[in-house]
């Protein structure tokens, strides 16, 4: 049967004592009843392992103080006890024992257990005094996702490395071909320069031989002076000194002198 926490069930009480009617229904006589509330509910930790980060531990729940007091509740952590400081409708706060006092034989860590009386017991979860481990907090699914992401990242890295090596090999091959072509071009230019130098040396030898055998060619004084004084005028009248009329004039000038 479901109980309404706001409207508890009223129960009558009394005693059977040798058919004494006055004590058979004390609720009616004293206008007092037993109030029946639903059992308190304590929620487990949201994390698989709760890390103890502050001085106090808070446990959430529902209807925690409807029918019980702090003295009715016991919180055990491992082999130690958590000192209850406050109990409200939805939260229980206690101060956990030291790590040494709470040490247990369980490899996962000390377990938090809430007991109410001798009949109610709630297993809240594991409490760790160590610093938070993010991987354990995430859970198996997130760990699997991280592992899968790492594998994908590794595959991408390997693919990029292979592409880089292939690109580097291709670049080295192109560079090597260019170097070979430059070496061939250098040898070809060197051969052409050597051949041109040999031809120039031959021409210089021929010119030197011509100068040695025939001497340096030169003009007579008159021709040199006329070419300097009257350039580009090969038919100038001054150059025509062998004409008959000029010879007669020259002869007359000589006789007159």
TIKEKE-608233 format. One record per residue (C-alpha): x, y, z; residue number from 0. Coordinates in Angstrom, 1 decimal, always signed. Each point is the difference from the previous one (the first is absolute). Layout:
<nodes>
NODE;X;Y;Z;num
NODE;X;Y;Z;NUM
...
</nodes>
This chain:
<nodes>
NODE;X;Y;Z;num
NODE;+0.0;+0.0;+0.0;0
NODE;+1.3;+3.5;-0.9;1
NODE;+0.0;+2.5;+2.8;2
NODE;-0.3;+3.7;-0.4;3
NODE;+2.9;+1.7;+1.8;4
NODE;-2.1;+3.1;+0.6;5
NODE;-3.0;-1.9;+1.3;6
NODE;+1.2;-2.9;+2.2;7
NODE;-2.2;-2.9;+0.9;8
NODE;-1.6;+0.3;+3.4;9
NODE;+0.1;-3.3;+2.0;10
NODE;-1.9;-0.7;+3.2;11
NODE;+1.7;-1.7;+2.9;12
NODE;-0.9;-1.7;+3.3;13
NODE;+0.6;-2.9;+2.3;14
NODE;-1.8;-3.2;+0.8;15
NODE;+0.1;-0.4;+3.7;16
NODE;-2.5;-2.4;+1.6;17
NODE;-2.9;+1.4;-2.0;18
NODE;+0.6;+3.6;+1.4;19
NODE;-1.9;+2.1;-2.5;20
NODE;+1.7;+3.3;+0.9;21
NODE;+3.4;-1.0;-1.4;22
NODE;-1.2;-1.8;-3.1;23
NODE;-0.1;+3.2;-2.0;24
NODE;+2.2;+2.6;+1.5;25
NODE;+0.0;+2.0;-3.3;26
NODE;-3.6;+0.9;+0.5;27
NODE;+0.3;+0.6;+3.7;28
NODE;+3.0;+2.4;-0.3;29
NODE;-0.8;+1.2;-3.5;30
NODE;+3.4;-1.1;-1.2;31
NODE;+1.0;-2.3;-2.8;32
NODE;+3.1;-1.6;-1.5;33
NODE;+1.1;+1.7;-3.2;34
NODE;+1.3;-2.4;-2.7;35
NODE;+2.4;+1.6;-2.5;36
NODE;+1.8;-1.6;-3.0;37
NODE;+3.5;-1.2;+0.5;38
NODE;+2.8;+2.5;-0.7;39
NODE;+1.8;-0.4;-3.3;40
NODE;+3.8;+0.6;-0.4;41
NODE;+1.3;+0.5;-3.5;42
NODE;+3.2;-1.6;-1.2;43
NODE;+3.0;+2.1;-1.2;44
NODE;-0.3;+1.3;-3.5;45
NODE;+3.6;-1.0;-0.7;46
NODE;+1.2;-3.6;+0.2;47
NODE;+2.7;+1.2;+2.5;48
NODE;-0.6;+3.2;+2.0;49
NODE;+3.1;+1.9;+0.8;50
NODE;+0.2;+1.6;+3.5;51
NODE;+0.9;+3.7;-0.9;52
NODE;-1.3;+1.9;+3.1;53
NODE;-0.3;-0.3;+3.7;54
NODE;-3.6;-1.3;-0.1;55
NODE;-1.8;-2.7;-1.9;56
NODE;-3.5;+0.7;-1.3;57
NODE;-2.5;-2.8;-0.8;58
NODE;-3.2;+0.8;-1.9;59
NODE;-3.3;-1.6;+0.5;60
NODE;-3.8;+0.3;+0.6;61
NODE;-2.1;+0.2;+3.2;62
NODE;+3.2;-0.4;+2.1;63
NODE;-1.3;+1.6;+3.2;64
NODE;-3.7;-0.9;-0.2;65
NODE;+0.1;-2.8;+2.6;66
NODE;+3.6;+0.0;+1.3;67
NODE;+2.5;+2.2;+1.7;68
NODE;+3.8;+0.3;-0.3;69
NODE;+0.4;-2.4;+2.8;70
NODE;-2.0;-2.7;-1.9;71
NODE;+2.4;+0.2;-3.0;72
NODE;+3.4;-1.5;-0.3;73
NODE;+2.4;+0.6;-2.9;74
NODE;+2.9;-2.4;-0.3;75
NODE;+3.0;+0.6;-2.4;76
NODE;+2.2;-3.1;-0.3;77
NODE;+0.9;-1.0;+3.6;78
NODE;-0.7;+3.5;+1.4;79
NODE;-3.0;+2.1;+0.7;80
NODE;-1.1;+3.3;-1.5;81
NODE;-1.0;+2.5;+2.7;82
NODE;-3.4;+1.4;-0.9;83
NODE;-0.2;+3.8;+0.3;84
NODE;-3.4;+0.7;-1.6;85
NODE;-3.1;-1.8;-1.3;86
NODE;-2.6;+1.7;-2.1;87
NODE;-2.9;-1.1;-2.2;88
NODE;+2.3;-0.6;-3.1;89
NODE;+3.6;+0.0;+1.2;90
NODE;+2.2;-1.7;+2.6;91
NODE;+3.3;+1.7;+0.9;92
NODE;+2.8;-1.7;+1.9;93
NODE;+3.7;+0.2;+0.7;94
NODE;+1.9;-3.0;-1.3;95
NODE;+2.7;-1.7;+2.0;96
NODE;+3.6;+0.2;-0.9;97
NODE;+1.3;-2.1;-2.9;98
NODE;+1.8;-2.4;+2.4;99
NODE;-3.2;-0.5;+2.1;100
NODE;-2.1;-0.6;-3.1;101
NODE;+2.4;-2.5;-1.5;102
NODE;-1.7;-3.2;-1.2;103
NODE;+1.0;-3.2;-1.6;104
NODE;-1.9;+0.8;-3.2;105
NODE;+2.4;+0.7;-2.9;106
NODE;-2.4;+2.7;-1.4;107
NODE;+0.0;+2.0;+3.2;108
NODE;-2.2;+0.5;+3.1;109
NODE;-3.7;-0.3;-0.6;110
NODE;-2.6;+2.4;+1.4;111
NODE;-2.9;-1.7;+1.8;112
NODE;-3.0;+1.8;+1.7;113
NODE;-1.8;-2.0;+2.6;114
NODE;-3.3;+1.0;+1.7;115
NODE;-0.9;-2.1;+3.0;116
NODE;+0.6;-3.7;-0.5;117
NODE;-2.1;-0.6;-3.2;118
NODE;+0.9;+2.7;-2.5;119
NODE;+3.4;+0.1;-1.8;120
NODE;+1.0;+2.0;-3.0;121
NODE;+3.2;-0.5;-2.0;122
NODE;+0.9;+3.5;-1.3;123
NODE;+3.2;-0.7;-1.9;124
NODE;+3.8;+0.0;+0.2;125
NODE;+1.9;+3.0;+1.6;126
NODE;+3.6;+0.7;-1.0;127
NODE;+2.4;+2.2;+1.9;128
NODE;+2.3;+0.3;-3.0;129
NODE;+0.0;+2.8;-2.6;130
NODE;-2.5;-0.3;-2.7;131
NODE;+0.8;-2.3;-2.9;132
NODE;-1.8;+1.4;-3.0;133
NODE;+0.1;-3.2;-2.0;134
NODE;-1.8;-1.9;+2.8;135
NODE;-2.6;+2.8;+0.3;136
NODE;-0.8;-0.1;-3.6;137
NODE;-1.0;-3.7;+0.0;138
NODE;+0.5;-2.8;-2.4;139
NODE;-1.8;+1.6;-3.0;140
NODE;+2.1;+3.1;+0.2;141
NODE;+3.2;-2.0;+0.4;142
NODE;-1.0;-2.0;-3.1;143
NODE;-0.6;+3.2;-1.9;144
NODE;+3.4;+1.3;+1.1;145
NODE;+1.7;-3.2;-1.1;146
NODE;-1.8;+0.1;-3.3;147
NODE;+0.9;+3.6;-0.6;148
NODE;+3.6;-0.7;+0.8;149
NODE;+0.0;-2.9;-2.5;150
NODE;-1.5;+2.2;-2.7;151
NODE;+2.5;+2.8;+0.8;152
NODE;+2.8;-2.5;-0.2;153
NODE;-1.2;-1.3;-3.4;154
NODE;-0.3;+3.6;-1.3;155
NODE;+3.5;+0.7;+1.2;156
NODE;+1.4;-3.1;-1.7;157
NODE;-1.8;+0.9;-3.2;158
NODE;+1.4;+3.6;+0.1;159
NODE;+3.4;-1.4;+0.7;160
NODE;-0.1;-2.4;-2.9;161
NODE;-1.3;+2.8;-2.3;162
NODE;+2.8;+2.3;+1.3;163
NODE;+2.6;-2.7;-0.7;164
NODE;-1.3;-0.6;-3.5;165
NODE;-0.1;+3.8;-0.7;166
NODE;+3.6;+0.3;+1.4;167
NODE;+1.2;-2.9;-2.2;168
NODE;-1.6;+1.6;-3.1;169
NODE;+1.5;+3.4;+0.8;170
NODE;+3.4;-1.6;+0.5;171
NODE;-0.4;-1.9;-3.3;172
NODE;-0.9;+3.3;-1.9;173
NODE;+2.9;+1.8;+1.7;174
NODE;+2.4;-2.8;-1.0;175
NODE;-1.2;+0.2;-3.6;176
NODE;+0.4;+3.8;+0.0;177
NODE;+3.5;-0.4;+1.4;178
NODE;+0.9;-2.5;-2.8;179
NODE;-1.4;+2.3;-2.6;180
NODE;+2.0;+2.9;+1.4;181
NODE;+3.2;-2.2;+0.0;182
NODE;-0.6;-0.9;-3.7;183
NODE;-0.7;+3.6;-0.9;184
NODE;+3.2;+1.1;+1.8;185
NODE;+2.0;-2.6;-1.8;186
NODE;-1.5;+1.1;-3.3;187
NODE;+0.7;+3.7;+0.7;188
NODE;+3.5;-0.9;+1.0;189
NODE;+0.6;-1.9;-3.2;190
NODE;-1.4;+2.8;-2.1;191
NODE;+2.1;+2.6;+1.8;192
NODE;+3.1;-2.2;-0.5;193
NODE;-0.8;-0.3;-3.7;194
NODE;-0.6;+3.7;-0.4;195
NODE;+3.3;+0.8;+1.9;196
NODE;+1.8;-2.4;-2.3;197
NODE;-1.4;+1.7;-3.1;198
NODE;+0.9;+3.4;+1.4;199
NODE;+3.5;-1.2;+0.8;200
NODE;+0.3;-1.2;-3.6;201
NODE;-1.2;+3.3;-1.4;202
NODE;+2.5;+1.9;+2.3;203
NODE;+2.7;-2.3;-1.2;204
NODE;-0.8;+0.6;-3.7;205
NODE;-0.2;+3.8;+0.6;206
NODE;+3.4;-0.1;+1.8;207
NODE;+1.5;-1.9;-2.8;208
NODE;-1.3;+2.5;-2.6;209
NODE;+1.5;+2.9;+2.0;210
NODE;+3.3;-1.8;+0.3;211
NODE;+0.3;-0.9;-3.7;212
NODE;-1.5;+3.2;-1.6;213
NODE;+0.5;+2.6;+2.6;214
NODE;-2.6;+2.5;+1.4;215
NODE;-2.0;+1.6;-3.0;216
NODE;+0.1;+3.8;-0.1;217
NODE;-0.9;+2.9;-2.3;218
NODE;+2.5;+2.6;-1.4;219
NODE;+0.0;+3.4;+1.7;220
NODE;-2.0;+1.7;-2.7;221
NODE;-2.8;-2.6;-0.1;222
NODE;-0.1;-0.1;+3.9;223
NODE;-0.2;+3.9;+0.1;224
NODE;-2.8;+0.1;-2.6;225
NODE;-2.1;-2.6;+1.7;226
NODE;+0.4;+1.9;+3.3;227
NODE;-0.7;+3.4;-1.5;228
NODE;-2.7;-1.0;-2.6;229
NODE;-1.7;-3.1;+1.3;230
NODE;-2.7;-1.6;-2.1;231
NODE;+1.1;+2.1;-3.1;232
NODE;+2.0;-2.4;-2.1;233
NODE;-0.6;+2.1;-3.2;234
NODE;+0.9;+3.3;+1.6;235
NODE;+1.8;+2.3;-2.4;236
NODE;+3.0;+0.2;+2.2;237
NODE;+0.4;-3.8;-0.4;238
NODE;+0.0;+0.3;-3.8;239
NODE;+3.5;+1.4;-0.2;240
NODE;+0.9;-2.2;-3.0;241
NODE;-2.4;+1.8;-2.4;242
NODE;+1.8;+1.8;-2.9;243
NODE;-1.2;+3.4;+0.7;244
NODE;+1.0;-0.3;+3.6;245
NODE;+3.4;-1.1;-1.1;246
NODE;+0.4;+3.0;-2.3;247
NODE;-1.1;+2.3;+2.9;248
NODE;+2.5;-1.6;+2.3;249
NODE;+2.8;+0.4;-2.6;250
NODE;-0.8;+3.6;-0.6;251
NODE;+0.0;+0.7;+3.7;252
NODE;+3.4;-1.6;+0.3;253
NODE;+1.4;+2.1;-2.9;254
NODE;-1.5;+3.1;+1.5;255
NODE;+1.6;-0.8;+3.3;256
</nodes>
